[in-house]
Amino acid sequence: MNPWINLNALWKIIVVGLLAGAGLPALFAVGVRALNPPARAGEGTAEEAAAGRATAGPLGRAVAVVCFAVVLAAIGWGIFIIVNHG
């Protein structure tokens, strides 16, 4: 082991960085995508399909709420950590 590099701390930083840096934006994107499903043939009116105004069903809304709640909780936790330990 190299005394200059703390491998235990390094892998923790990498994991948290990947989760917060890529995971939260990806989860937010899943939530946005769940709110705006693609228009399928036979669903809604022709004008809604042409304008891209298809509405999300109850499952899509539930998925979006969960995704946004997790992202907001992570943001709140980050602020809490900064305020109390900074």
Secondary structure, DSSP 8 states (H G I E B T S, - for coil): --TT--HHHHHHHHHHHHIIIIIHHHHHHHHHHHHS----TTSS-HHHHHHT-----HHHHHHHHHHHHHHHHHHHHHHHHHHHH-
